[in-house]
């Protein structure tokens, strides 16, 4: 009996009564549906056969992408620099040797209504009691073959973006004394969990402070030092995808560092209380938090409800690290580093250096970095135009622009208008 006849007989038997195991992947997580399908058919315990059926649901317009087995394929991004030709729609017959040669139809389909992906496993009605074993097998595949395991990704409303490994060097991150050690100590269990008791294999840290003071840079620095899955959740995604899906994803990829950016005012007017409640629930342990580190940033910690703020309710976030404007000592370190790594600026004389330190008071690290970039730009421009390329002259020009309120804002104190006082 050839394969086609055997498959069709199987289909006739199961068409009367059958049982399904259906997994739905929302649009942002479609790559997990594709990867799961491939993990099933590539499992060494299974034998796959082409499924010859007229109602496969394939779009005739995709004929160029359909192979001899009737499976639609397309390039799917699986890493920041790698793509694979993956099945995106179709069905195959699977015989699982490890489950007493259980036969299953495994299909992957797109939902027309919202672009979600369905991975469906179908068995005959008389085999429905064995679906739990199938579910356990699939869960192992999902855990062991996740497409983002050990990688760094950004989770957005429309999908996952794979990022190259963070290249932030230790000397590039200038923070107040002790902050780096606190971060490393808080998340050391992710790198080596064995020395840490179960109660210390989950930590949450909240970084708070105005924009530009180094919160995101500190998160990138930490991510570069942890060989684990790192998931960046961009603003708005908590509401769009929901905390439940995000925490479920993070749990399947453990050990995981979950970075929640700009977590501001969840309890404020207009915010969905269901999102806030779900976040509280998962941080309380609705999801198994062992092996999961949570690092969040916020510009407005005062808008946090008392249920989330570490000072009012420790345990959800275990530690609050407040980032302030850099003091004179930190500004000196920043300026030295920026000038030393510049390919344009020569070493500054002591007078110019101290002048920069003094007059960058009330500036963020991001503003100081942009000031150095502006100095580089003007020096190069003057050289190209054959004009004097004197650093002190350029600094005076910047001061004059600030005095005349021409929009160059490095003289502004935070929250204050530009005054007539010179910057430099």
C-alpha positions in Angstrom: 0.0 0.0 0.0 1.6 3.3 -1.0 1.8 6.3 1.3 -0.9 8.3 -0.4 -3.5 5.6 0.1 -2.5 5.0 3.7 -2.8 8.7 4.5 -6.2 9.0 2.9 -7.5 6.1 4.8 -6.2 7.7 8.0 -8.0 10.9 7.0 -11.3 9.2 6.4 -11.2 7.5 9.8 -10.4 10.7 11.7 -12.7 12.9 9.7 -15.8 11.5 11.6 -14.5 12.1 15.1 -11.2 13.8 15.9 -9.5 15.7 18.7 -7.4 18.8 18.3 -4.6 20.5 20.2 -4.5 24.1 19.0 -1.9 26.7 19.9 -2.6 30.3 18.9 0.3 32.8 18.5 -0.6 36.5 18.2 0.9 38.5 15.3 3.8 39.8 17.5 4.8 36.2 18.3 4.2 34.5 15.0 7.8 33.3 14.8 7.1 31.0 17.7 4.4 29.3 15.8 6.7 28.8 12.8 9.5 27.5 15.0 7.2 25.1 16.9 6.0 23.6 13.6 9.6 23.1 12.5 10.6 21.6 15.8 7.7 19.1 15.6 8.5 17.8 12.1 12.3 17.9 12.8 12.1 15.9 16.0 14.2 12.7 15.6 11.4 10.7 17.2 9.0 11.4 14.4 8.6 10.3 10.8 6.8 12.8 8.5 4.9 12.1 5.3 3.4 14.5 2.8 -0.3 15.1 3.3 -2.2 14.9 0.0 -5.5 16.5 0.6 -7.5 18.9 -1.6 -8.6 21.1 1.3 -5.2 22.0 2.5 -6.2 25.7 2.4 -3.1 26.8 0.5 -3.5 30.0 -1.6 -3.1 29.2 -5.3 -1.4 32.5 -5.7 1.5 31.3 -3.7 2.3 28.4 -6.1 5.9 29.5 -6.5 6.4 29.1 -2.7 4.8 25.7 -2.4 7.0 22.6 -2.4 6.2 19.1 -3.5 4.8 18.3 0.0 2.2 21.1 -0.3 3.9 23.4 2.2 4.1 27.1 1.8 7.5 28.5 2.7 9.0 32.0 3.1 12.1 33.7 4.6 11.7 34.3 8.3 14.1 36.3 10.4 15.5 34.0 13.1 18.4 36.2 14.3 19.8 39.7 13.9 21.9 38.5 10.9 20.3 35.3 9.8 17.1 34.2 8.0 15.8 30.7 7.2 13.3 29.4 4.6 10.5 28.2 7.0 7.2 26.6 6.4 4.5 29.2 7.0 1.4 27.3 6.0 0.5 23.6 5.3 0.0 20.2 7.0 2.0 17.0 7.3 1.3 13.6 8.7 3.5 12.8 11.7 4.1 9.3 13.2 5.7 9.6 16.7 7.8 6.6 17.5 8.2 7.7 21.2 4.5 7.8 21.7 3.8 4.2 20.5 3.8 5.3 16.9 0.9 7.7 17.4 -0.2 9.3 14.2 -1.0 13.0 14.1 -1.8 15.6 11.5 0.3 18.7 12.3 -0.7 21.9 10.5 0.3 25.6 10.6 -2.2 28.2 9.3 -2.7 31.9 9.2 -5.8 33.5 10.7 -7.3 35.8 8.1 -8.9 38.1 10.7 -5.8 39.2 12.7 -2.8 37.7 11.1 -2.3 35.3 14.0 -0.7 31.9 13.5 -2.4 28.6 14.6 -0.4 25.5 15.1 -2.8 22.6 15.2 -2.2 18.9 16.1 -5.1 16.5 15.2 -5.5 12.9 16.4 -8.2 10.4 15.9 -11.0 10.4 18.4 -9.9 7.0 19.9 -6.5 8.6 20.6 -7.8 11.7 22.4 -6.7 10.4 25.8 -3.1 10.6 24.6 -3.3 14.3 23.8 -1.9 15.1 27.3 1.3 13.2 26.3 1.3 15.1 23.0 0.9 18.4 24.9 3.8 17.6 27.3 6.0 16.7 24.3 5.2 20.0 22.5 5.8 22.0 25.7 9.3 20.4 25.9 9.9 21.4 22.2 8.8 24.9 22.9 11.1 25.2 25.9 14.1 23.7 24.3 13.8 25.1 20.8 12.6 28.6 21.4 13.7 31.0 18.6 14.9 33.6 21.0 16.6 31.4 23.6 19.9 33.0 24.6 19.4 36.0 22.2 18.6 39.6 22.7 15.3 40.8 21.2 13.0 43.8 21.3 9.3 42.9 21.7 7.1 45.4 19.8 3.5 45.6 18.9 4.1 44.1 15.5 6.6 41.5 16.2 10.0 40.6 17.5 13.2 42.2 16.4 16.5 40.4 16.9 19.3 42.6 18.1 23.0 42.1 17.8 24.8 41.3 21.1 25.3 44.5 23.1 28.8 45.9 22.6 28.7 48.4 25.5 32.1 48.4 27.1 32.6 48.8 30.8 34.4 52.1 30.4 31.6 53.5 28.2 29.2 53.4 31.2 30.0 56.0 33.9 27.6 55.7 36.8 27.7 56.7 40.5 29.9 54.5 42.6 28.3 51.2 43.6 25.5 51.2 41.0 27.2 48.6 38.7 28.0 46.4 41.7 24.3 46.5 42.8 23.1 45.6 39.3 25.6 42.7 39.0 24.8 41.4 42.5 21.0 41.6 41.9 21.1 39.5 38.8 24.1 37.2 39.4 21.7 34.3 39.8 20.9 34.5 36.0 24.6 33.8 35.1 25.1 31.0 37.8 22.0 30.0 39.7 23.6 27.1 41.7 25.0 29.2 44.6 21.8 31.0 45.1 18.8 29.6 47.1 15.4 29.5 45.4 14.3 32.6 47.1 17.1 34.6 45.5 16.6 33.3 41.9 14.3 36.1 41.0 14.9 39.8 41.5 13.3 43.0 40.3 15.1 46.4 40.1 13.6 49.7 39.2 15.9 52.4 37.7 14.4 55.9 38.1 15.4 59.3 37.0 15.0 62.0 34.3 15.7 61.3 30.7 19.3 61.1 29.6 20.9 60.1 32.9 22.0 56.6 31.8 19.1 54.3 32.8 18.9 52.6 29.4 22.7 52.6 29.0 23.0 50.8 32.3 20.4 48.2 31.1 22.4 47.6 27.9 25.6 47.3 30.0 24.0 44.7 32.2 22.6 42.8 29.3 26.1 42.6 27.7 27.4 40.8 30.8 24.7 38.2 31.1 24.7 35.2 28.7 20.9 34.8 28.9 17.8 35.6 26.9 17.2 39.3 27.1 13.7 40.7 26.1 13.3 44.5 25.8 9.7 45.5 26.0 9.1 48.9 24.4 6.5 51.4 25.6 2.9 50.6 24.8 3.6 46.8 24.3 2.4 46.0 27.9 -1.0 47.2 26.9 -1.0 45.9 23.3 0.2 42.4 24.1 -0.6 42.2 27.8 1.6 41.2 30.8 0.3 37.6 30.7 1.7 36.9 27.2 5.0 38.8 28.0 5.6 36.9 31.2 4.7 33.6 29.6 7.2 34.2 26.9 9.9 35.2 29.3 9.3 32.1 31.4 9.7 29.8 28.5 13.1 31.3 27.6 14.6 31.1 31.1 17.1 32.2 32.3 15.7 35.6 31.1 16.4 39.2 31.8 13.1 41.1 31.1 13.7 44.8 30.5 10.6 47.0 30.8 11.4 50.4 29.3 9.7 53.7 30.4 7.3 52.0 32.8 5.5 55.3 33.6 2.2 56.0 35.4 0.5 52.6 35.0 -2.1 53.7 37.6 -2.8 57.1 36.0 -5.9 58.4 34.4 -6.8 56.6 31.1 -4.7 53.6 31.8 -6.3 50.2 31.6 -6.7 48.8 35.1 -6.6 45.3 33.8 -3.0 45.8 32.5 -1.9 47.2 35.9 -3.7 44.3 37.7 -2.2 41.7 35.5 1.3 43.1 36.0 0.9 43.1 39.7 -0.4 39.5 39.6 2.6 38.2 37.6 5.1 40.1 39.7 3.5 38.5 42.7 4.2 35.0 41.3 1.2 34.0 39.1 4.0 33.1 36.8 6.9 31.0 38.1 9.5 33.8 38.6 12.5 31.5 39.3 15.2 32.3 36.8 13.6 35.6 35.7 15.1 39.0 36.4 13.1 42.1 35.8 14.8 45.5 35.2 12.5 48.4 34.6 13.1 52.1 33.9 10.9 55.1 34.6 11.1 58.8 34.3 8.3 59.4 36.8 8.5 57.1 39.8 6.2 59.4 41.7 3.3 58.3 39.4 3.7 54.6 40.4 0.9 53.2 42.6 1.9 52.2 46.1 1.5 48.5 45.0 4.5 48.8 42.7 6.8 51.3 44.3 9.7 49.5 46.1 9.6 52.0 48.9 5.9 51.3 49.7 5.7 47.6 48.7 9.0 45.8 48.4 8.9 42.4 46.8 7.6 43.1 43.4 10.5 45.4 42.7 13.2 44.6 45.3 15.4 47.6 44.7 15.0 51.2 43.6 18.1 52.9 42.1 17.7 56.6 41.6 19.7 58.3 38.9 20.4 62.0 39.3 22.2 64.6 37.2 25.9 63.9 37.3 28.0 65.7 39.9 31.3 67.4 39.1 33.3 64.2 39.6 31.1 62.2 37.2 31.1 65.0 34.6 34.9 65.0 34.7 35.0 61.2 34.0 32.5 61.6 31.2 34.3 64.5 29.5 37.7 62.7 29.8 36.2 59.5 28.3 34.5 61.4 25.4 37.5 63.4 24.5 39.9 60.5 24.8 37.7 58.4 22.4 37.2 61.2 20.0 38.9 61.0 16.6 38.6 64.8 16.2 39.4 66.5 19.5 42.9 66.9 20.8 43.5 66.6 24.6 42.0 69.6 26.4 44.2 72.0 28.3 43.4 72.2 32.0 41.6 75.6 31.8 39.3 74.5 29.0 38.6 71.1 30.7 37.6 72.7 34.0 35.5 75.3 32.1 33.6 72.5 30.5 33.1 70.7 33.8 31.9 73.8 35.6 29.5 74.9 32.9 27.9 71.5 32.2 26.4 71.7 35.7 22.7 70.7 35.6 23.2 68.8 32.4 22.5 65.1 31.8 25.1 62.6 30.5 23.3 62.6 27.2 23.5 66.4 26.9 27.2 66.3 27.8 27.8 63.6 25.1 25.9 65.7 22.5 27.9 68.8 23.5 31.1 67.0 22.6 29.6 65.8 19.3 28.7 69.4 18.5 32.2 70.6 19.2 33.6 67.9 16.9 31.1 68.8 14.2 31.9 72.5 14.3 35.7 71.9 14.4 35.5 69.7 11.3 33.2 72.2 9.5 35.5 75.1 10.2 38.5 73.1 8.9 36.6 72.3 5.7 35.6 75.9 5.2 39.2 77.1 5.9 38.0 79.0 9.0 39.8 79.1 12.4 39.3 75.8 14.2 40.0 77.1 17.7 38.1 75.2 20.4 37.8 78.2 22.7 36.3 80.3 19.9 33.8 77.6 19.2 32.8 77.5 22.9 32.3 81.3 22.9 30.1 80.9 19.8 28.0 78.3 21.7 27.7 80.7 24.6 26.5 83.5 22.3 23.9 81.2 20.8 22.6 80.4 24.2 22.5 84.1 25.2 20.6 85.0 22.1 18.2 82.1 22.5 18.9 80.6 19.1 17.8 77.2 20.1 21.1 75.6 21.2 20.0 74.3 24.5 23.1 73.2 26.5 22.9 76.2 28.7 19.4 75.3 30.0 19.0 74.0 33.5 16.4 71.2 33.7 13.0 72.7 33.7 14.2 76.3 33.3 14.0 78.6 30.3 17.1 79.9 28.6 18.4 83.0 30.3 20.9 85.6 29.3 23.7 84.0 31.3 26.4 82.5 29.2 27.1 78.8 29.4 30.8 78.8 28.8 
